[in-house]
């Protein structure tokens, strides 16, 4: 056999191998494309669910603040105002046992 014949056979084998390689690469790229599309859809659904859950948590927090925290704060403010009114009205300057003086209240004089 002639050297040109071996060269032609080698070129044909190389071309067939290149075609198989390109075919494999095309299949891999198609699989990557399909996987990417599925992942985008799944991520979109997950983000939608997370957004809905965050909205529900925000709504529940707001409702809890309105029905529990705000009334307690109002009662506490009313109690503090009432105590200040009675202290002023009756000139009570005594500290409750075990309580430290507040910055606006002076401790009683020592005897």
LINFEN-V204195 format. One record per helix or strand of 2 or more residues. SS is the DSSP state (a for helix, b for strand). FROM is the first residue (numbers start at 0). LEN is the number of residues. If there is no record, write none. Layout:
BEGIN
<<SS | FROM | LEN> <SS | FROM | LEN>>
END
This chain:
BEGIN
<<a | 2 | 88>>
END
